[in-house]
Amino acid sequence: MSQTIEILLNLIEQLQTQLKELQEENQRLKDENNPLKGEQQQPKIKAKKTRRFSPNYSSEKERKLLQN
C-alpha cells in the first residue's frame, strides 16, 4: 500500500513539473505571437530594488554643528 502511494506521489510531482514547463512555454509562445498579430506583449515587470539606508546619518542639529 505505501509503495503505491509513493508511486502516485512521484507521478503527481512529475506531472506538476511538466505542467509548469508547458505553461511557461505556452506563455513564451503567446508573447512571441502577439507582436505578429499587432497586439502588445505581456509587460516584463522587474522587482523593485530595495533602498538601503546608510547608518551614517545625522540629525539636523548635528549637521548645523558640523557646518559651523
All heavy atoms as TSV, in Angstrom:
chain	resi	resn	atom	element	x	y	z
A	1	MET	N	N	0.830	-1.193	0.000
A	1	MET	CA	C	0.000	0.000	0.000
A	1	MET	C	C	0.870	1.252	0.000
A	1	MET	O	O	0.616	2.182	-0.757
A	1	MET	CB	C	-0.912	-0.034	1.239
A	1	MET	CG	C	-1.853	1.107	1.327
A	1	MET	SD	S	-3.255	0.801	0.267
A	1	MET	CE	C	-4.390	1.922	0.939
A	2	SER	N	N	1.881	1.337	0.855
A	2	SER	CA	C	2.717	2.529	0.934
A	2	SER	C	C	3.532	2.718	-0.344
A	2	SER	O	O	3.840	3.841	-0.737
A	2	SER	CB	C	3.639	2.465	2.145
A	2	SER	OG	O	4.560	1.411	2.005
A	3	GLN	N	N	3.898	1.614	-1.007
A	3	GLN	CA	C	4.634	1.710	-2.266
A	3	GLN	C	C	3.744	2.340	-3.340
A	3	GLN	O	O	4.208	3.149	-4.139
A	3	GLN	CB	C	5.115	0.330	-2.708
A	3	GLN	CG	C	6.009	0.377	-3.932
A	3	GLN	CD	C	6.495	-0.999	-4.331
A	3	GLN	OE1	O	6.041	-2.008	-3.801
A	3	GLN	NE2	N	7.426	-1.054	-5.262
A	4	THR	N	N	2.490	1.991	-3.350
A	4	THR	CA	C	1.544	2.549	-4.310
A	4	THR	C	C	1.392	4.053	-4.081
A	4	THR	O	O	1.385	4.835	-5.042
A	4	THR	CB	C	0.167	1.855	-4.177
A	4	THR	OG1	O	0.334	0.447	-4.314
A	4	THR	CG2	C	-0.794	2.367	-5.220
A	5	ILE	N	N	1.298	4.456	-2.853
A	5	ILE	CA	C	1.179	5.883	-2.526
A	5	ILE	C	C	2.434	6.631	-2.961
A	5	ILE	O	O	2.353	7.723	-3.521
A	5	ILE	CB	C	0.902	6.076	-1.022
A	5	ILE	CG1	C	-0.491	5.531	-0.688
A	5	ILE	CG2	C	1.015	7.542	-0.637
A	5	ILE	CD1	C	-0.824	5.513	0.771
A	6	GLU	N	N	3.575	6.037	-2.730
A	6	GLU	CA	C	4.846	6.660	-3.140
A	6	GLU	C	C	4.904	6.823	-4.656
A	6	GLU	O	O	5.310	7.870	-5.168
A	6	GLU	CB	C	6.018	5.810	-2.653
A	6	GLU	CG	C	7.371	6.441	-2.917
A	6	GLU	CD	C	8.509	5.603	-2.360
A	6	GLU	OE1	O	8.275	4.830	-1.412
A	6	GLU	OE2	O	9.621	5.734	-2.890
A	7	ILE	N	N	4.473	5.819	-5.395
A	7	ILE	CA	C	4.446	5.881	-6.856
A	7	ILE	C	C	3.503	6.995	-7.319
A	7	ILE	O	O	3.830	7.783	-8.216
A	7	ILE	CB	C	4.042	4.516	-7.461
A	7	ILE	CG1	C	5.150	3.497	-7.218
A	7	ILE	CG2	C	3.750	4.636	-8.952
A	7	ILE	CD1	C	4.764	2.071	-7.564
A	8	LEU	N	N	2.341	7.067	-6.693
A	8	LEU	CA	C	1.370	8.104	-7.056
A	8	LEU	C	C	1.902	9.507	-6.757
A	8	LEU	O	O	1.724	10.431	-7.552
A	8	LEU	CB	C	0.046	7.864	-6.337
A	8	LEU	CG	C	-0.788	6.684	-6.838
A	8	LEU	CD1	C	-1.994	6.462	-5.930
A	8	LEU	CD2	C	-1.219	6.888	-8.264
A	9	LEU	N	N	2.551	9.677	-5.614
A	9	LEU	CA	C	3.107	10.983	-5.265
A	9	LEU	C	C	4.211	11.385	-6.246
A	9	LEU	O	O	4.299	12.553	-6.647
A	9	LEU	CB	C	3.634	10.975	-3.834
A	9	LEU	CG	C	2.572	10.924	-2.739
A	9	LEU	CD1	C	3.226	10.779	-1.372
A	9	LEU	CD2	C	1.677	12.143	-2.786
A	10	ASN	N	N	5.039	10.435	-6.653
A	10	ASN	CA	C	6.078	10.712	-7.644
A	10	ASN	C	C	5.457	11.106	-8.980
A	10	ASN	O	O	5.940	12.021	-9.657
A	10	ASN	CB	C	7.007	9.512	-7.825
A	10	ASN	CG	C	7.939	9.320	-6.658
A	10	ASN	OD1	O	8.255	10.267	-5.947
A	10	ASN	ND2	N	8.376	8.091	-6.450
A	11	LEU	N	N	4.402	10.424	-9.362
A	11	LEU	CA	C	3.713	10.730	-10.606
A	11	LEU	C	C	3.108	12.136	-10.554
A	11	LEU	O	O	3.210	12.907	-11.514
A	11	LEU	CB	C	2.629	9.691	-10.883
A	11	LEU	CG	C	1.814	9.887	-12.158
A	11	LEU	CD1	C	2.706	9.856	-13.386
A	11	LEU	CD2	C	0.738	8.820	-12.255
A	12	ILE	N	N	2.507	12.484	-9.432
A	12	ILE	CA	C	1.933	13.822	-9.262
A	12	ILE	C	C	3.019	14.885	-9.376
A	12	ILE	O	O	2.842	15.909	-10.045
A	12	ILE	CB	C	1.185	13.926	-7.915
A	12	ILE	CG1	C	-0.087	13.091	-7.948
A	12	ILE	CG2	C	0.866	15.384	-7.587
A	12	ILE	CD1	C	-0.767	12.943	-6.616
A	13	GLU	N	N	4.154	14.633	-8.748
A	13	GLU	CA	C	5.264	15.585	-8.808
A	13	GLU	C	C	5.761	15.763	-10.245
A	13	GLU	O	O	6.008	16.880	-10.695
A	13	GLU	CB	C	6.399	15.108	-7.909
A	13	GLU	CG	C	7.540	16.094	-7.804
A	13	GLU	CD	C	8.620	15.616	-6.846
A	13	GLU	OE1	O	8.361	14.689	-6.062
A	13	GLU	OE2	O	9.720	16.181	-6.892
A	14	GLN	N	N	5.892	14.664	-10.972
A	14	GLN	CA	C	6.325	14.738	-12.368
A	14	GLN	C	C	5.329	15.522	-13.216
A	14	GLN	O	O	5.709	16.342	-14.052
A	14	GLN	CB	C	6.501	13.336	-12.948
A	14	GLN	CG	C	7.691	12.580	-12.416
A	14	GLN	CD	C	7.708	11.133	-12.902
A	14	GLN	OE1	O	6.797	10.680	-13.586
A	14	GLN	NE2	N	8.745	10.401	-12.515
A	15	LEU	N	N	4.048	15.261	-12.994
A	15	LEU	CA	C	3.007	15.946	-13.759
A	15	LEU	C	C	2.968	17.445	-13.443
A	15	LEU	O	O	2.755	18.270	-14.334
A	15	LEU	CB	C	1.643	15.301	-13.507
A	15	LEU	CG	C	1.463	13.899	-14.106
A	15	LEU	CD1	C	0.143	13.297	-13.641
A	15	LEU	CD2	C	1.551	13.934	-15.610
A	16	GLN	N	N	3.184	17.800	-12.189
A	16	GLN	CA	C	3.222	19.217	-11.818
A	16	GLN	C	C	4.391	19.916	-12.488
A	16	GLN	O	O	4.254	21.038	-12.984
A	16	GLN	CB	C	3.327	19.372	-10.301
A	16	GLN	CG	C	2.042	19.100	-9.570
A	16	GLN	CD	C	2.202	19.217	-8.062
A	16	GLN	OE1	O	3.254	18.927	-7.511
A	16	GLN	NE2	N	1.145	19.649	-7.403
A	17	THR	N	N	5.534	19.272	-12.515
A	17	THR	CA	C	6.712	19.841	-13.164
A	17	THR	C	C	6.463	20.014	-14.657
A	17	THR	O	O	6.760	21.064	-15.233
A	17	THR	CB	C	7.943	18.932	-12.938
A	17	THR	OG1	O	8.139	18.778	-11.539
A	17	THR	CG2	C	9.186	19.518	-13.569
A	18	GLN	N	N	5.903	19.005	-15.272
A	18	GLN	CA	C	5.608	19.075	-16.703
A	18	GLN	C	C	4.576	20.166	-16.993
A	18	GLN	O	O	4.715	20.912	-17.966
A	18	GLN	CB	C	5.102	17.723	-17.203
A	18	GLN	CG	C	4.882	17.662	-18.699
A	18	GLN	CD	C	4.388	16.299	-19.148
A	18	GLN	OE1	O	3.990	15.466	-18.345
A	18	GLN	NE2	N	4.404	16.072	-20.454
A	19	LEU	N	N	3.557	20.277	-16.158
A	19	LEU	CA	C	2.539	21.305	-16.330
A	19	LEU	C	C	3.150	22.698	-16.262
A	19	LEU	O	O	2.864	23.559	-17.099
A	19	LEU	CB	C	1.445	21.156	-15.273
A	19	LEU	CG	C	0.360	22.229	-15.266
A	19	LEU	CD1	C	-0.430	22.211	-16.572
A	19	LEU	CD2	C	-0.549	22.041	-14.083
A	20	LYS	N	N	4.022	22.914	-15.290
A	20	LYS	CA	C	4.660	24.224	-15.142
A	20	LYS	C	C	5.499	24.555	-16.368
A	20	LYS	O	O	5.460	25.677	-16.883
A	20	LYS	CB	C	5.523	24.258	-13.884
A	20	LYS	CG	C	6.141	25.601	-13.625
A	20	LYS	CD	C	6.938	25.624	-12.349
A	20	LYS	CE	C	7.527	27.009	-12.157
A	20	LYS	NZ	N	8.450	27.082	-11.069
A	21	GLU	N	N	6.265	23.587	-16.852
A	21	GLU	CA	C	7.089	23.809	-18.040
A	21	GLU	C	C	6.226	24.132	-19.257
A	21	GLU	O	O	6.556	25.030	-20.042
A	21	GLU	CB	C	7.953	22.576	-18.321
A	21	GLU	CG	C	9.054	22.360	-17.308
A	21	GLU	CD	C	9.761	21.023	-17.487
A	21	GLU	OE1	O	9.361	20.223	-18.370
A	21	GLU	OE2	O	10.715	20.763	-16.728
A	22	LEU	N	N	5.128	23.406	-19.420
A	22	LEU	CA	C	4.239	23.651	-20.557
A	22	LEU	C	C	3.551	25.010	-20.455
A	22	LEU	O	O	3.363	25.696	-21.469
A	22	LEU	CB	C	3.206	22.525	-20.670
A	22	LEU	CG	C	3.758	21.172	-21.118
A	22	LEU	CD1	C	2.682	20.099	-21.016
A	22	LEU	CD2	C	4.309	21.250	-22.533
A	23	GLN	N	N	3.184	25.432	-19.242
A	23	GLN	CA	C	2.576	26.751	-19.063
A	23	GLN	C	C	3.567	27.855	-19.409
A	23	GLN	O	O	3.202	28.844	-20.043
A	23	GLN	CB	C	2.079	26.913	-17.625
A	23	GLN	CG	C	0.839	26.120	-17.321
A	23	GLN	CD	C	0.443	26.166	-15.849
A	23	GLN	OE1	O	1.300	26.327	-14.976
A	23	GLN	NE2	N	-0.837	25.993	-15.573
A	24	GLU	N	N	4.834	27.677	-18.998
A	24	GLU	CA	C	5.854	28.674	-19.309
A	24	GLU	C	C	6.112	28.736	-20.812
A	24	GLU	O	O	6.242	29.813	-21.387
A	24	GLU	CB	C	7.148	28.354	-18.560
A	24	GLU	CG	C	7.053	28.596	-17.076
A	24	GLU	CD	C	8.263	28.098	-16.299
A	24	GLU	OE1	O	9.167	27.461	-16.901
A	24	GLU	OE2	O	8.305	28.339	-15.080
A	25	GLU	N	N	6.162	27.581	-21.461
A	25	GLU	CA	C	6.361	27.550	-22.912
A	25	GLU	C	C	5.173	28.184	-23.628
A	25	GLU	O	O	5.339	28.945	-24.586
A	25	GLU	CB	C	6.555	26.114	-23.401
A	25	GLU	CG	C	6.783	26.036	-24.908
A	25	GLU	CD	C	6.897	24.609	-25.422
A	25	GLU	OE1	O	6.649	23.655	-24.655
A	25	GLU	OE2	O	7.248	24.459	-26.604
A	26	ASN	N	N	3.975	27.895	-23.165
A	26	ASN	CA	C	2.769	28.469	-23.758
A	26	ASN	C	C	2.781	29.991	-23.654
A	26	ASN	O	O	2.475	30.693	-24.619
A	26	ASN	CB	C	1.527	27.888	-23.076
A	26	ASN	CG	C	0.250	28.275	-23.775
A	26	ASN	OD1	O	0.237	28.479	-24.975
A	26	ASN	ND2	N	-0.832	28.344	-23.008
A	27	GLN	N	N	3.163	30.520	-22.492
A	27	GLN	CA	C	3.219	31.965	-22.317
A	27	GLN	C	C	4.291	32.574	-23.212
A	27	GLN	O	O	4.097	33.629	-23.802
A	27	GLN	CB	C	3.490	32.328	-20.850
A	27	GLN	CG	C	3.418	33.813	-20.581
A	27	GLN	CD	C	2.047	34.386	-20.882
A	27	GLN	OE1	O	1.028	33.881	-20.402
A	27	GLN	NE2	N	1.994	35.424	-21.692
A	28	ARG	N	N	5.435	31.897	-23.321
A	28	ARG	CA	C	6.515	32.384	-24.186
A	28	ARG	C	C	6.045	32.452	-25.639
A	28	ARG	O	O	6.285	33.428	-26.343
A	28	ARG	CB	C	7.735	31.472	-24.063
A	28	ARG	CG	C	8.941	31.948	-24.869
A	28	ARG	CD	C	10.108	30.980	-24.788
A	28	ARG	NE	N	9.772	29.617	-25.178
A	28	ARG	CZ	C	9.659	29.187	-26.451
A	28	ARG	NH1	N	9.859	30.019	-27.427
A	28	ARG	NH2	N	9.355	27.930	-26.701
A	29	LEU	N	N	5.339	31.422	-26.074
A	29	LEU	CA	C	4.826	31.399	-27.442
A	29	LEU	C	C	3.762	32.471	-27.658
A	29	LEU	O	O	3.713	33.103	-28.720
A	29	LEU	CB	C	4.271	30.013	-27.780
A	29	LEU	CG	C	5.321	28.902	-27.885
A	29	LEU	CD1	C	4.648	27.544	-28.013
A	29	LEU	CD2	C	6.263	29.154	-29.037
A	30	LYS	N	N	2.911	32.706	-26.663
A	30	LYS	CA	C	1.919	33.783	-26.761
A	30	LYS	C	C	2.607	35.133	-26.886
A	30	LYS	O	O	2.215	35.970	-27.700
A	30	LYS	CB	C	1.000	33.782	-25.535
A	30	LYS	CG	C	-0.060	32.718	-25.539
A	30	LYS	CD	C	-0.924	32.843	-24.293
A	30	LYS	CE	C	-2.015	31.811	-24.251
A	30	LYS	NZ	N	-2.862	31.955	-23.052
A	31	ASP	N	N	3.637	35.342	-26.065
A	31	ASP	CA	C	4.375	36.602	-26.100
A	31	ASP	C	C	5.056	36.802	-27.454
A	31	ASP	O	O	5.156	37.909	-27.959
A	31	ASP	CB	C	5.419	36.657	-24.985
A	31	ASP	CG	C	4.802	36.789	-23.602
A	31	ASP	OD1	O	3.607	37.150	-23.520
A	31	ASP	OD2	O	5.503	36.518	-22.614
A	32	GLU	N	N	5.529	35.708	-28.027
A	32	GLU	CA	C	6.187	35.766	-29.324
A	32	GLU	C	C	5.177	36.018	-30.440
A	32	GLU	O	O	5.458	36.712	-31.412
A	32	GLU	CB	C	6.904	34.432	-29.559
A	32	GLU	CG	C	7.790	34.377	-30.770
A	32	GLU	CD	C	8.491	33.037	-30.873
A	32	GLU	OE1	O	9.100	32.600	-29.883
A	32	GLU	OE2	O	8.409	32.432	-31.960
A	33	ASN	N	N	3.987	35.486	-30.299
A	33	ASN	CA	C	2.956	35.578	-31.325
A	33	ASN	C	C	2.222	36.925	-31.305
A	33	ASN	O	O	1.805	37.413	-32.354
A	33	ASN	CB	C	1.959	34.433	-31.144
A	33	ASN	CG	C	1.095	34.209	-32.348
A	33	ASN	OD1	O	1.469	34.518	-33.469
A	33	ASN	ND2	N	-0.079	33.650	-32.124
A	34	ASN	N	N	2.059	37.522	-30.135
A	34	ASN	CA	C	1.277	38.753	-30.016
A	34	ASN	C	C	1.774	39.895	-30.897
A	34	ASN	O	O	0.957	40.549	-31.547
A	34	ASN	CB	C	1.187	39.193	-28.558
A	34	ASN	CG	C	0.169	38.391	-27.777
A	34	ASN	OD1	O	-0.683	37.729	-28.354
A	34	ASN	ND2	N	0.260	38.416	-26.466
A	35	PRO	N	N	3.061	40.184	-30.963
A	35	PRO	CA	C	3.502	41.278	-31.842
A	35	PRO	C	C	3.200	41.002	-33.314
A	35	PRO	O	O	2.941	41.916	-34.083
A	35	PRO	CB	C	5.010	41.362	-31.610
A	35	PRO	CG	C	5.263	40.684	-30.334
A	35	PRO	CD	C	4.183	39.677	-30.172
A	36	LEU	N	N	3.198	39.737	-33.687
A	36	LEU	CA	C	2.893	39.382	-35.068
A	36	LEU	C	C	1.435	39.660	-35.390
A	36	LEU	O	O	1.089	39.942	-36.535
A	36	LEU	CB	C	3.226	37.905	-35.324
A	36	LEU	CG	C	4.690	37.511	-35.121
A	36	LEU	CD1	C	4.849	36.000	-35.252
A	36	LEU	CD2	C	5.584	38.233	-36.099
A	37	LYS	N	N	0.577	39.587	-34.390
A	37	LYS	CA	C	-0.847	39.879	-34.558
A	37	LYS	C	C	-1.154	41.354	-34.318
A	37	LYS	O	O	-2.292	41.775	-34.418
A	37	LYS	CB	C	-1.684	39.040	-33.586
A	37	LYS	CG	C	-1.584	37.553	-33.852
A	37	LYS	CD	C	-2.554	36.704	-33.051
A	37	LYS	CE	C	-2.747	37.073	-31.631
A	37	LYS	NZ	N	-3.638	36.218	-30.877
A	38	GLY	N	N	-0.139	42.128	-33.963
A	38	GLY	CA	C	-0.340	43.555	-33.702
A	38	GLY	C	C	-0.779	43.848	-32.290
A	38	GLY	O	O	-1.236	44.949	-31.998
A	39	GLU	N	N	-0.660	42.907	-31.410
A	39	GLU	CA	C	-1.053	43.105	-30.016
A	39	GLU	C	C	0.179	43.380	-29.167
A	39	GLU	O	O	1.313	43.173	-29.582
A	39	GLU	CB	C	-1.774	41.859	-29.491
A	39	GLU	CG	C	-3.067	41.556	-30.234
A	39	GLU	CD	C	-3.715	40.267	-29.773
A	39	GLU	OE1	O	-3.249	39.664	-28.789
A	39	GLU	OE2	O	-4.697	39.856	-30.412
A	40	GLN	N	N	-0.074	43.834	-27.971
A	40	GLN	CA	C	1.022	44.118	-27.057
A	40	GLN	C	C	1.488	42.837	-26.385
A	40	GLN	O	O	0.712	41.916	-26.163
A	40	GLN	CB	C	0.588	45.105	-25.982
A	40	GLN	CG	C	0.331	46.489	-26.500
A	40	GLN	CD	C	-0.018	47.434	-25.365
A	40	GLN	OE1	O	-0.335	47.010	-24.281
A	40	GLN	NE2	N	0.049	48.719	-25.650
A	41	GLN	N	N	2.775	42.839	-26.047
A	41	GLN	CA	C	3.315	41.722	-25.290
A	41	GLN	C	C	2.945	41.877	-23.836
A	41	GLN	O	O	2.559	42.959	-23.390
A	41	GLN	CB	C	4.832	41.679	-25.405
A	41	GLN	CG	C	5.333	41.329	-26.774
A	41	GLN	CD	C	6.841	41.245	-26.805
A	41	GLN	OE1	O	7.510	41.549	-25.831
A	41	GLN	NE2	N	7.390	40.831	-27.928
A	42	GLN	N	N	3.073	40.787	-23.103
A	42	GLN	CA	C	2.861	40.850	-21.664
A	42	GLN	C	C	3.999	41.680	-21.074
A	42	GLN	O	O	5.165	41.462	-21.412
A	42	GLN	CB	C	2.862	39.450	-21.062
A	42	GLN	CG	C	2.542	39.426	-19.590
A	42	GLN	CD	C	2.477	37.995	-19.048
A	42	GLN	OE1	O	2.919	37.060	-19.690
A	42	GLN	NE2	N	1.925	37.860	-17.875
A	43	PRO	N	N	3.676	42.662	-20.230
A	43	PRO	CA	C	4.739	43.517	-19.687
A	43	PRO	C	C	5.709	42.721	-18.831
A	43	PRO	O	O	5.335	41.795	-18.115
A	43	PRO	CB	C	3.986	44.545	-18.847
A	43	PRO	CG	C	2.669	43.923	-18.555
A	43	PRO	CD	C	2.373	42.983	-19.679
A	44	LYS	N	N	6.984	43.091	-18.953
A	44	LYS	CA	C	8.014	42.454	-18.137
A	44	LYS	C	C	8.279	43.369	-16.957
A	44	LYS	O	O	8.865	44.427	-17.095
A	44	LYS	CB	C	9.280	42.234	-18.953
A	44	LYS	CG	C	9.059	41.267	-20.100
A	44	LYS	CD	C	10.292	41.076	-20.930
A	44	LYS	CE	C	9.977	40.140	-22.085
A	44	LYS	NZ	N	11.111	39.993	-22.985
A	45	ILE	N	N	7.806	42.962	-15.803
A	45	ILE	CA	C	7.905	43.780	-14.597
A	45	ILE	C	C	9.093	43.293	-13.784
A	45	ILE	O	O	9.186	42.128	-13.422
A	45	ILE	CB	C	6.612	43.694	-13.764
A	45	ILE	CG1	C	5.433	44.166	-14.621
A	45	ILE	CG2	C	6.746	44.497	-12.494
A	45	ILE	CD1	C	4.087	43.960	-13.987
A	46	LYS	N	N	10.001	44.213	-13.514
A	46	LYS	CA	C	11.173	43.876	-12.721
A	46	LYS	C	C	10.882	44.147	-11.253
A	46	LYS	O	O	10.121	45.044	-10.917
A	46	LYS	CB	C	12.376	44.696	-13.169
A	46	LYS	CG	C	12.791	44.393	-14.588
A	46	LYS	CD	C	13.998	45.200	-14.974
A	46	LYS	CE	C	14.405	44.888	-16.402
A	46	LYS	NZ	N	15.579	45.650	-16.805
A	47	ALA	N	N	11.512	43.388	-10.419
A	47	ALA	CA	C	11.343	43.569	-8.975
A	47	ALA	C	C	11.951	44.908	-8.557
A	47	ALA	O	O	12.961	45.355	-9.106
A	47	ALA	CB	C	12.009	42.438	-8.225
A	48	LYS	N	N	11.317	45.532	-7.597
A	48	LYS	CA	C	11.835	46.793	-7.093
A	48	LYS	C	C	13.110	46.551	-6.309
A	48	LYS	O	O	13.233	45.567	-5.591
A	48	LYS	CB	C	10.819	47.470	-6.173
A	48	LYS	CG	C	9.610	47.980	-6.883
A	48	LYS	CD	C	8.708	48.713	-5.914
A	48	LYS	CE	C	7.505	49.271	-6.610
A	48	LYS	NZ	N	6.644	49.999	-5.687
A	49	LYS	N	N	14.032	47.464	-6.479
A	49	LYS	CA	C	15.263	47.370	-5.707
A	49	LYS	C	C	15.012	48.009	-4.352
A	49	LYS	O	O	14.446	49.095	-4.266
A	49	LYS	CB	C	16.402	48.099	-6.420
A	49	LYS	CG	C	16.782	47.453	-7.723
A	49	LYS	CD	C	17.923	48.195	-8.365
A	49	LYS	CE	C	18.287	47.553	-9.692
A	49	LYS	NZ	N	19.370	48.272	-10.358
A	50	THR	N	N	15.445	47.335	-3.341
A	50	THR	CA	C	15.265	47.896	-2.008
A	50	THR	C	C	16.359	48.913	-1.748
A	50	THR	O	O	17.516	48.728	-2.135
A	50	THR	CB	C	15.314	46.801	-0.928
A	50	THR	OG1	O	16.555	46.133	-1.008
A	50	THR	CG2	C	14.180	45.807	-1.103
A	51	ARG	N	N	15.979	49.982	-1.121
A	51	ARG	CA	C	16.943	51.014	-0.778
A	51	ARG	C	C	17.523	50.712	0.582
A	51	ARG	O	O	16.804	50.450	1.532
A	51	ARG	CB	C	16.277	52.390	-0.747
A	51	ARG	CG	C	15.809	52.842	-2.094
A	51	ARG	CD	C	15.273	54.231	-1.991
A	51	ARG	NE	N	14.770	54.658	-3.281
A	51	ARG	CZ	C	14.232	55.833	-3.509
A	51	ARG	NH1	N	14.116	56.700	-2.526
A	51	ARG	NH2	N	13.799	56.145	-4.705
A	52	ARG	N	N	18.811	50.780	0.635
A	52	ARG	CA	C	19.476	50.560	1.913
A	52	ARG	C	C	19.839	51.917	2.487
A	52	ARG	O	O	20.440	52.746	1.814
A	52	ARG	CB	C	20.726	49.714	1.733
A	52	ARG	CG	C	20.385	48.318	1.272
A	52	ARG	CD	C	21.602	47.470	1.223
A	52	ARG	NE	N	21.223	46.130	0.767
A	52	ARG	CZ	C	22.082	45.201	0.483
A	52	ARG	NH1	N	23.374	45.435	0.606
A	52	ARG	NH2	N	21.684	44.030	0.076
A	53	PHE	N	N	19.440	52.126	3.692
A	53	PHE	CA	C	19.730	53.391	4.343
A	53	PHE	C	C	21.099	53.320	5.003
A	53	PHE	O	O	21.444	52.331	5.645
A	53	PHE	CB	C	18.656	53.729	5.382
A	53	PHE	CG	C	17.331	54.037	4.738
A	53	PHE	CD1	C	16.333	53.087	4.687
A	53	PHE	CD2	C	17.095	55.281	4.182
A	53	PHE	CE1	C	15.123	53.359	4.095
A	53	PHE	CE2	C	15.881	55.562	3.585
A	53	PHE	CZ	C	14.898	54.598	3.538
A	54	SER	N	N	21.817	54.368	4.826
A	54	SER	CA	C	23.156	54.428	5.398
A	54	SER	C	C	23.058	54.615	6.905
A	54	SER	O	O	22.288	55.435	7.390
A	54	SER	CB	C	23.919	55.600	4.778
A	54	SER	OG	O	25.130	55.793	5.445
A	55	PRO	N	N	23.858	53.891	7.656
A	55	PRO	CA	C	23.828	54.067	9.108
A	55	PRO	C	C	24.517	55.364	9.533
A	55	PRO	O	O	24.473	55.736	10.685
A	55	PRO	CB	C	24.573	52.847	9.631
A	55	PRO	CG	C	25.455	52.442	8.523
A	55	PRO	CD	C	24.741	52.812	7.259
A	56	ASN	N	N	25.134	56.074	8.586
A	56	ASN	CA	C	25.875	57.299	8.888
A	56	ASN	C	C	25.020	58.547	8.665
A	56	ASN	O	O	25.426	59.476	7.995
A	56	ASN	CB	C	27.139	57.374	8.021
A	56	ASN	CG	C	28.068	56.235	8.303
A	56	ASN	OD1	O	28.106	55.726	9.403
A	56	ASN	ND2	N	28.812	55.811	7.305
A	57	TYR	N	N	23.826	58.556	9.170
A	57	TYR	CA	C	23.003	59.743	9.040
A	57	TYR	C	C	23.054	60.521	10.355
A	57	TYR	O	O	23.335	59.993	11.409
A	57	TYR	CB	C	21.563	59.394	8.666
A	57	TYR	CG	C	20.853	58.549	9.692
A	57	TYR	CD1	C	20.150	59.129	10.724
A	57	TYR	CD2	C	20.885	57.162	9.619
A	57	TYR	CE1	C	19.500	58.353	11.670
A	57	TYR	CE2	C	20.243	56.383	10.562
A	57	TYR	CZ	C	19.553	56.987	11.580
A	57	TYR	OH	O	18.922	56.223	12.494
A	58	SER	N	N	22.800	61.794	10.231
A	58	SER	CA	C	22.880	62.628	11.437
A	58	SER	C	C	21.611	63.462	11.550
A	58	SER	O	O	20.868	63.627	10.597
A	58	SER	CB	C	24.091	63.552	11.359
A	58	SER	OG	O	23.979	64.379	10.239
A	59	SER	N	N	21.399	63.994	12.700
A	59	SER	CA	C	20.234	64.834	12.915
A	59	SER	C	C	20.510	66.232	12.380
A	59	SER	O	O	21.639	66.602	12.054
A	59	SER	CB	C	19.898	64.903	14.399
A	59	SER	OG	O	20.892	65.633	15.071
A	60	GLU	N	N	19.487	67.030	12.274
A	60	GLU	CA	C	19.624	68.403	11.780
A	60	GLU	C	C	20.566	69.213	12.657
A	60	GLU	O	O	21.384	69.981	12.164
A	60	GLU	CB	C	18.239	69.056	11.713
A	60	GLU	CG	C	18.209	70.399	11.018
A	60	GLU	CD	C	18.532	70.280	9.531
A	60	GLU	OE1	O	18.219	69.247	8.919
A	60	GLU	OE2	O	19.112	71.244	9.004
A	61	LYS	N	N	20.486	69.033	13.955
A	61	LYS	CA	C	21.366	69.768	14.874
A	61	LYS	C	C	22.825	69.412	14.626
A	61	LYS	O	O	23.691	70.284	14.601
A	61	LYS	CB	C	20.996	69.460	16.329
A	61	LYS	CG	C	19.673	70.038	16.760
A	61	LYS	CD	C	19.384	69.663	18.200
A	61	LYS	CE	C	18.024	70.143	18.645
A	61	LYS	NZ	N	17.711	69.776	20.029
A	62	GLU	N	N	23.096	68.138	14.425
A	62	GLU	CA	C	24.473	67.716	14.188
A	62	GLU	C	C	25.003	68.276	12.872
A	62	GLU	O	O	26.156	68.679	12.778
A	62	GLU	CB	C	24.562	66.191	14.171
A	62	GLU	CG	C	24.357	65.575	15.546
A	62	GLU	CD	C	24.289	64.052	15.487
A	62	GLU	OE1	O	24.028	63.500	14.396
A	62	GLU	OE2	O	24.510	63.427	16.523
A	63	ARG	N	N	24.167	68.354	11.851
A	63	ARG	CA	C	24.600	68.918	10.587
A	63	ARG	C	C	24.942	70.392	10.711
A	63	ARG	O	O	25.910	70.860	10.138
A	63	ARG	CB	C	23.489	68.728	9.521
A	63	ARG	CG	C	23.535	67.355	8.897
A	63	ARG	CD	C	22.571	67.229	7.755
A	63	ARG	NE	N	21.555	66.288	8.230
A	63	ARG	CZ	C	20.283	66.360	8.011
A	63	ARG	NH1	N	19.792	67.335	7.312
A	63	ARG	NH2	N	19.464	65.470	8.498
A	64	LYS	N	N	24.140	71.110	11.481
A	64	LYS	CA	C	24.409	72.538	11.660
A	64	LYS	C	C	25.724	72.740	12.414
A	64	LYS	O	O	26.492	73.645	12.124
A	64	LYS	CB	C	23.260	73.200	12.422
A	64	LYS	CG	C	22.027	73.396	11.564
A	64	LYS	CD	C	20.932	74.100	12.332
A	64	LYS	CE	C	19.702	74.253	11.462
A	64	LYS	NZ	N	18.605	74.903	12.173
A	65	LEU	N	N	25.975	71.882	13.401
A	65	LEU	CA	C	27.227	71.988	14.170
A	65	LEU	C	C	28.429	71.685	13.261
A	65	LEU	O	O	29.476	72.336	13.378
A	65	LEU	CB	C	27.216	71.028	15.358
A	65	LEU	CG	C	26.297	71.402	16.518
A	65	LEU	CD1	C	26.301	70.281	17.563
A	65	LEU	CD2	C	26.734	72.700	17.147
A	66	LEU	N	N	28.272	70.746	12.386
A	66	LEU	CA	C	29.368	70.379	11.500
A	66	LEU	C	C	29.646	71.473	10.470
A	66	LEU	O	O	30.777	71.660	10.047
A	66	LEU	CB	C	29.078	69.067	10.802
A	66	LEU	CG	C	29.081	67.820	11.682
A	66	LEU	CD1	C	28.640	66.598	10.876
A	66	LEU	CD2	C	30.466	67.578	12.275
A	67	GLN	N	N	28.621	72.205	10.060
A	67	GLN	CA	C	28.784	73.262	9.076
A	67	GLN	C	C	29.460	74.495	9.683
A	67	GLN	O	O	30.106	75.247	8.989
A	67	GLN	CB	C	27.434	73.643	8.470
A	67	GLN	CG	C	26.873	72.590	7.568
A	67	GLN	CD	C	25.491	72.949	7.057
A	67	GLN	OE1	O	24.882	73.913	7.515
A	67	GLN	NE2	N	25.005	72.150	6.123
A	68	ASN	N	N	29.280	74.711	10.964
A	68	ASN	CA	C	29.858	75.921	11.596
A	68	ASN	C	C	31.273	75.779	11.902
A	68	ASN	O	O	32.101	75.171	11.949
A	68	ASN	CB	C	29.105	76.265	12.882
A	68	ASN	CG	C	27.705	76.743	12.564
A	68	ASN	OD1	O	27.460	77.220	11.463
A	68	ASN	ND2	N	26.811	76.578	13.493
